[in-house]
Amino acid sequence: MKETNREVAAATGAETEQIAQYYDANTRKFLRFGGAGDTAAIHRAIWAPGVSNREEAFLYLNRLVANAIRPLLGADPQQTRLIDLGCGVGGTATFIANELGIRATGISISETQVAIASERIHNTALQQRVDFLRANFDSLPQLGQADALCAIESFVHTRDANEFFAQAAVILKPKGRLIICDDFLGENIPKRGLRCVARFKKGWQLNSLLTAKEVERLAARHGLELVESHTLTEYLRGFPPVLRWALSSLCTIPLPWAYWHNLAGGTALQLCVKRRWTEYRAFVWEKI
């Protein structure tokens, strides 16, 4: 029987505790081996036109989010608040708070990530304007309203994409903005591609890998108007073909290590990106 995109999207699902354990186990390795350096980025490097080095490539998404928030600034930037949903070790939240002079709250499901993020700003000027909280962004505690929400490579972990947008619409102030940078499912994927997508989802503990059109419809349902859309797939860099082939073969071995699962998922993702079975995009919505 022919598989469909939606069936594969539902084929693998990570529980909340699985996702927390995945990041607790892997975060320090991401920082050590990922090449992000002082940017503290646990997201993709974007080699867009004008980007000439790794630091700028890792800062690209931070700048994209900052530029989306900039129109919201009033006379006193400290009255503007960002909530970073899935903040990692705080690289994006601290960059934007420093760049724009705003307040920021970072949310992570990982105790390890929150500890590292808090340590990074300890005894710095940012400690007065930035804080980090361990919580599940699928069911947030009462945090008050925000002018902006961002989710960089974290939306795909949500258990219920419709509820994610419903919650965002409640938290955002009128004219507030939601920025998502993430992987999305391609259209008309062949059977081989669907199997590769499933390996990517399983390795990276994903739940909501949807098409861009599906996500746009969900956002509109909750009164979020699309104001920017950026296709960034072509600016990703992967392993050389020979190394990708070797890793793809090796990663079929079912080893129990958390970082091995990440490597297996990441290797599958690189093939998905190459074949356009997935795409990498950034969206900016505004609350009507």
Rosetta blueprint (number, residue, H / E / L):
1 M L
2 K L
3 E L
4 T L
5 N H
6 R H
7 E H
8 V H
9 A H
10 A H
11 A H
12 T L
13 G L
14 A L
15 E L
16 T H
17 E H
18 Q H
19 I H
20 A H
21 Q H
22 Y H
23 Y H
24 D H
25 A H
26 N H
27 T H
28 R H
29 K H
30 F H
31 L H
32 R H
33 F H
34 G L
35 G L
36 A L
37 G H
38 D H
39 T H
40 A L
41 A L
42 I L
43 H L
44 R L
45 A L
46 I L
47 W L
48 A L
49 P L
50 G L
51 V L
52 S L
53 N L
54 R H
55 E H
56 E H
57 A H
58 F H
59 L H
60 Y H
61 L H
62 N H
63 R H
64 L H
65 V H
66 A H
67 N H
68 A H
69 I H
70 R H
71 P H
72 L H
73 L L
74 G L
75 A L
76 D L
77 P H
78 Q H
79 Q H
80 T L
81 R E
82 L E
83 I E
84 D E
85 L E
86 G L
87 C L
88 G L
89 V L
90 G L
91 G H
92 T H
93 A H
94 T H
95 F H
96 I H
97 A H
98 N H
99 E H
100 L H
101 G L
102 I L
103 R E
104 A E
105 T E
106 G E
107 I E
108 S E
109 I L
110 S L
111 E H
112 T H
113 Q H
114 V H
115 A H
116 I H
117 A H
118 S H
119 E H
120 R H
121 I H
122 H L
123 N L
124 T L
125 A H
126 L H
127 Q H
128 Q H
129 R L
130 V E
131 D E
132 F E
133 L E
134 R E
135 A L
136 N L
137 F L
138 D L
139 S L
140 L L
141 P L
142 Q L
143 L L
144 G L
145 Q L
146 A E
147 D E
148 A E
149 L E
150 C E
151 A E
152 I E
153 E L
154 S L
155 F H
156 V H
157 H H
158 T L
159 R L
160 D L
161 A H
162 N H
163 E H
164 F H
165 F H
166 A H
167 Q H
168 A H
169 A H
170 V H
171 I H
172 L E
173 K E
174 P E
175 K E
176 G E
177 R E
178 L E
179 I E
180 I E
181 C E
182 D E
183 D E
184 F E
185 L E
186 G L
187 E L
188 N L
189 I L
190 P L
191 K H
192 R H
193 G H
194 L H
195 R H
196 C H
197 V H
198 A H
199 R H
200 F H
201 K H
202 K H
203 G H
204 W H
205 Q L
206 L L
207 N L
208 S L
209 L L
210 L L
211 T E
212 A H
213 K H
214 E H
215 V H
216 E H
217 R H
218 L H
219 A H
220 A H
221 R H
222 H L
223 G L
224 L E
225 E E
226 L E
227 V E
228 E E
229 S E
230 H E
231 T E
232 L L
233 T H
234 E H
235 Y H
236 L L
237 R L
238 G L
239 F L
240 P L
241 P H
242 V H
243 L H
244 R H
245 W H
246 A H
247 L H
248 S H
249 S H
250 L H
251 C L
252 T L
253 I L
254 P L
255 L L
256 P L
257 W L
258 A H
259 Y H
260 W H
261 H H
262 N H
263 L H
264 A H
265 G H
266 G H
267 T H
268 A H
269 L H
270 Q H
271 L H
272 C H
273 V H
274 K H
275 R H
276 R L
277 W L
278 T E
279 E E
280 Y E
281 R E
282 A E
283 F E
284 V E
285 W E
286 E E
287 K E
288 I L
